[in-house]
């Protein structure tokens, strides 16, 4: 795998991770983490929105 290919794979993952970390802080502040179903639901929403965010920032959602 070349250097450019590695950057193409890592940048969306990095952006998604940063988004999810920020999202988790906001959710923890607003709701507090309660119960497994809440954690699973919030994790899903965070990953989904983080992926959308990374694609928009990188211009791949067109």
Order of alpha helices (4+ residues) and beta strands (2+ residues): alpha-alpha
